[in-house]
Amino acid sequence: MNKTIALAFASAAMLVAAPAQADWEKTRWGDSVETVIAKAGPGTEPFAGTEKQRVFDQDQRAKRRGKLDELDVEWQFFFDKNGGLSVIKMIPQDYSNCPAFLAKVRGPLGTPVDGKVTDLGTLQLKSDMFADKKKNLAMLVLSAVNSKTSLTLCHITYQSYGNGKPGLRN
């Protein structure tokens, strides 16, 4: 096989293997609810829940369901008191998919900058903090396993890196 054909096959393989940029990744910290709904892709809608959903004192005001490769996930968009996008949380829709979800999100993140495992009897909580200063992004990967009921919960929270410290909390 000549080099040109080999190079063409290699390039095509790389394109197939490279993940497409997800619509929600087009959002930016500080975007308004309306801007997030416009940028985050099909099915993004205002959060119409009756209970106030909060993460790190930020209010959930939009959500979107979709696929992370073959896994069904929900993206929840949280906004600060000024109405700017401040936190994005991604959760698998079926918690039995937590092992696959965690492998998928942890794999490309590299080594955590901080991590903790907390044993609370039959419940084990594991949190890993990752940071990407170039993208101004901190990522908290959380999983909880109840050995008594075999219940597993998991999610990843994306936040602005902010002030040289991961997360919104100073």
N, C-alpha and C positions, 0 to 999 in steps of 0.2 A: 504494500500500500504506500502510495507516495506521501510525502510530508504534508501537502496541501489538504488531501482528503483526511489524513489523521488529525490535522489541526482543526478542520471543520467539524469532525465528530467530537473532538475534545471540547470545542467551544459550545456545540449544541448540548452536550452532556452537562456542562457547567450552567447553561441557561435553564435547563430543566431542573437541576438540583438547587439553584438559587431561589430562595423564597421570594415571592412577590411582596412588594411593600403593601402592608395592610392599610385600608382606608383610614382607620382611626389614627395611624401614625402621621397623617397629614395635619392633625390638630397641633396647636402650639400652646404652651403655658400662657395663661392670661386670656385665651379666646373666650368670647361670650358663649352663652348657651346656644344662641342662634347660629353662631359661626361653627360650633362643634357639630350641631345637627346637620349643617350643610356640608361639612368636610368629612365627617366620620363614616360616611357610606350609607348604603341602602338600609332602611329599617331603623335608623337612629331616630329616637323620639324623645320628647320631654318625659321626665320621670313623673308619673302621675300617682305615685303612692300616697296613701293617707298618713302613713307613719313617716316621721323625719328620719331619713337614712343619713348617717354621718360617718366620716373617716377623718381622724385627726382634726376635728372641729370644722370640717368642710362638708357642705351639703350636697347630696346627690340630686342632680337636676336633669340628667339625661342618661339614656341607656341604649344599648344595641346588642342584639343577638346575632351570632354568625358562627363561622367555622374558623378554627385554628388548625389548619390542615384538615384532618378528618374528625376532630373533636368539636362538639357543640359547646360554645362558650358565650358568656355575657360580659360585655364591657360596661362598666358603670362609671359615669363621669361626674366628678365632684368639683364644686366651685367655692372659692373663698368669699368672704363677706362683701368684696367689691364686684362679685359676679364673674371673676376670671377663672378659667380652668386651672385647677391646682393638683388634682389627683385623678388617676385612672386606675380602676381595679378590674382585673380579669379573673373570672370564675368559671370553672367547667360546669355545665348544666347537669351533668350526672356525676356525682361524687365518686362513683365506682371507677371513674376515669382519672382519679387523682394521680396514681402512679405514672400513667402516660403523660398527663398534663405537666406534672412536676419535672419529668425527664425532658420534655420538650422545652419548657421555659428555662430550666436551670442549665441545660446543655451548652447553649451559646454564651452564657453570661460569664463564664470563667470562674475565678476564685472569689468567694465572698470577702468583703472587707470586714465583716462582722457576722457572727452567728451565735445562736444560743439554742440549747435544748432544755426544756423545762419539764420535769416529770411531776405530774399532779395525780398520783395514785394510778388509776387505770388510763388516764389521759396524758399523752405526751405531745407537747407543743414544740415545733421546730421552726425557727425563723432564721433566714439568711439575708443579709443586706449586701447588695451589689451596687457599684457606683460606676458611672461613665461620665467623667468630667467633660469630655469633648461634646457629648450630646446633652449635657446638663440634665442628667437622668439618674435618679436613685431608684433601685428596685428592691422591694421587700417581698421575699417568697416565704409564705407561711403555710404550714401543714399541721394538722392535728389528727392524732389517731387515738381512738378509744379501744383499748385491747379487749375490754369486756364485751362490747357490742360490735366490734369490727368496723365501726363507723369511721370514715376518713373524710376530712374536710380540707380544702386547700384553695389558695388564691395567690395572685401576684398583684402588688400595688406599685404603680409607677408614680414618681413624684419628681418635682424639680430638685436638682442637686442642692442648690441654694447655699450661699454664704460659706462655701467650702465644707459644708457638713451634709451628709446624706439626709434627705427628708425635709419635712416642713418644720419639724420640732427642733428648736435650738437648745 
